[in-house]
Amino acid sequence: TITITSPEEGATFSTLEQVLIDVEVENFVLGEDGNHWHVYVDGTSFGMVMGGNTDQALPGLAPGEHEVSVFMSVGTHEEYENGDAVTIIVEEE
């Protein structure tokens, strides 16, 4: 499983702040055999996080409400169905 540990659901950021996503995984070894995780913002790919990294910055988010979702992925980029998601709010500074 993969769980977003930060930010919390409904967290608010200003356009000047860095949004940093932190995840925790269970029963899945990041970096082993190409295992990694994918990040989506509002359903659009925001990239993949390789190695054992458990955080990812999301620079340049436009003001408004955004759904950030994450999914574990094997080396062939096949995603596990069960991911996690939070909704955050970015306010104009």
C-alpha positions in Angstrom: 0.0 0.0 0.0 1.0 3.6 -0.5 -0.3 6.4 1.8 0.2 10.2 1.6 1.5 11.2 5.0 1.8 14.9 4.1 0.1 17.2 3.3 -3.2 16.5 5.1 -6.5 16.5 3.3 -7.7 20.1 2.8 -4.2 21.7 3.5 -3.8 25.2 2.2 -0.7 26.6 0.5 0.2 30.0 -1.0 1.5 30.2 -4.5 4.9 31.2 -3.0 5.1 28.0 -0.8 6.5 24.7 -2.0 4.1 21.8 -1.9 5.9 18.7 -0.8 4.2 15.3 -1.0 5.5 12.7 1.5 4.4 9.0 1.2 4.8 5.9 3.2 4.7 2.4 1.5 4.1 -1.0 3.0 4.9 -4.4 1.5 6.7 -2.8 -1.4 10.4 -2.0 -1.6 11.0 1.3 -3.5 14.1 1.1 -5.7 14.1 -2.7 -5.9 13.6 -4.1 -9.4 12.7 -0.7 -10.7 9.9 -0.2 -8.2 8.8 3.5 -7.9 5.7 5.6 -7.5 3.8 8.0 -9.8 2.3 11.4 -8.9 -0.7 12.9 -10.5 -2.2 16.4 -10.1 -5.9 16.7 -11.1 -5.5 13.4 -13.0 -2.5 14.5 -15.1 0.9 12.9 -14.6 3.3 15.0 -12.6 6.1 12.5 -12.9 7.6 9.5 -11.3 9.8 9.1 -8.2 12.6 6.6 -8.5 14.9 5.0 -6.0 14.0 5.0 -2.4 12.7 8.6 -2.3 9.5 9.1 -0.4 8.9 12.7 -1.1 8.3 14.9 -4.2 8.0 18.6 -4.7 5.1 19.9 -6.8 6.3 23.4 -8.0 4.2 25.8 -10.0 0.7 24.8 -9.0 -1.9 27.3 -10.1 -4.3 28.8 -7.5 -7.3 26.7 -6.8 -8.3 23.3 -5.5 -6.1 20.3 -6.6 -6.4 16.6 -6.2 -2.9 15.0 -5.7 -2.9 11.2 -6.1 -0.1 8.7 -5.9 0.3 5.1 -7.1 3.0 2.4 -6.7 4.5 1.2 -9.9 6.7 -1.7 -10.9 9.7 -1.3 -13.2 7.5 -1.7 -16.3 5.4 1.3 -15.2 2.3 -0.9 -14.5 0.5 0.8 -11.5 -1.2 -0.9 -8.6 -4.8 0.0 -8.5 -5.0 1.1 -4.9 -3.3 4.4 -4.5 -4.0 7.4 -2.3 -5.2 10.9 -2.8 -5.6 14.2 -1.0 -7.2 17.5 -2.0 -5.2 20.6 -1.4 -5.9 24.3 -1.9 -3.4 26.8 -3.4 -4.2 30.5 -2.8 -2.8 33.4 -4.7 -0.2 35.3 -2.7 
